[in-house]
Amino acid sequence: MIDLKQVHSLTDFSRNAKTHVKRLKKTGRPEVLTVNGHAEVVVQSAESYQQLLDDAELAHSLRVVRKSLAQAKLGRGRSMREFVESLAARHEIELD
């Protein structure tokens, strides 16, 4: 959730960029920048942005795993052996 105390004008951000960047790094929280009173962009530190990307990737992976488990419970899909055999055949790999 965006902290409403961290909504600033683009002009203020431009004039006080060092102060804003210092706060962004310290808090890890994003800031909303406004133009003519309307929210236009969100800025955040590179570290907090990377964490956001990592969290999104993990959430996506968990959704895929949950969906796969649900399909397996319904008897859909194929066994690991069948998968590995088809993968090996597709890539002309001989299995022992």
C-alpha positions in Angstrom: 0.0 0.0 0.0 1.2 3.5 -0.8 1.7 5.8 2.2 -0.1 9.0 1.4 2.7 10.9 3.1 4.9 9.8 0.3 3.0 11.6 -2.5 5.0 14.4 -3.9 5.0 16.7 -6.9 7.4 15.9 -9.7 8.6 19.5 -9.3 9.5 18.9 -5.6 11.2 15.6 -6.6 13.2 17.4 -9.2 14.2 20.2 -6.9 15.1 17.9 -3.9 16.1 14.7 -5.8 19.0 13.9 -3.4 16.7 14.1 -0.3 14.1 11.9 -2.0 16.6 9.3 -3.2 18.1 9.1 0.3 14.6 8.5 1.7 13.8 5.9 -1.0 17.0 4.0 -0.2 16.5 4.2 3.6 12.8 3.3 3.7 12.5 1.0 0.7 9.1 2.4 0.2 8.0 3.9 -3.1 6.9 7.5 -3.7 4.1 8.6 -5.9 4.9 11.7 -8.0 2.2 14.0 -9.2 1.8 16.3 -12.2 -0.8 19.0 -11.9 -2.2 17.2 -8.8 -2.7 13.8 -10.5 -0.6 10.7 -9.8 1.6 10.1 -12.8 4.5 7.9 -11.8 5.9 5.8 -8.9 9.6 5.9 -8.0 11.5 3.5 -5.8 15.0 2.4 -5.1 16.6 -0.2 -7.3 16.9 -2.6 -4.4 13.2 -2.4 -3.4 12.3 -2.7 -7.1 14.4 -5.9 -7.4 12.7 -7.3 -4.3 9.3 -6.5 -5.8 10.3 -8.4 -9.0 11.6 -11.4 -6.9 8.3 -11.4 -4.9 6.2 -11.3 -8.1 8.3 -14.2 -9.6 7.8 -16.3 -6.4 4.1 -15.6 -6.4 3.8 -16.6 -10.0 5.7 -19.9 -9.3 3.4 -20.7 -6.4 0.3 -20.1 -8.5 1.8 -22.5 -11.2 2.6 -25.2 -8.5 -0.9 -24.9 -7.0 -2.6 -25.2 -10.4 -0.4 -28.2 -11.2 -1.2 -29.9 -7.9 -4.9 -29.3 -8.5 -4.7 -30.8 -11.9 -2.8 -33.8 -10.6 -5.5 -34.4 -8.0 -8.0 -34.5 -10.8 -5.9 -37.1 -12.6 -4.8 -34.8 -15.3 -1.3 -34.6 -16.7 1.2 -37.3 -16.9 3.7 -39.1 -14.7 7.2 -37.8 -14.3 8.5 -40.9 -16.1 6.3 -40.2 -19.1 7.5 -36.6 -19.2 11.2 -37.4 -19.0 10.8 -40.1 -21.7 9.1 -37.7 -24.0 11.7 -35.0 -23.3 14.5 -37.4 -23.9 12.9 -38.6 -27.2 12.4 -35.0 -28.4 16.1 -34.2 -27.8 17.3 -37.6 -29.0 18.7 -38.5 -25.6 19.0 -42.2 -24.8 17.8 -43.2 -21.3 19.3 -46.2 -19.5 
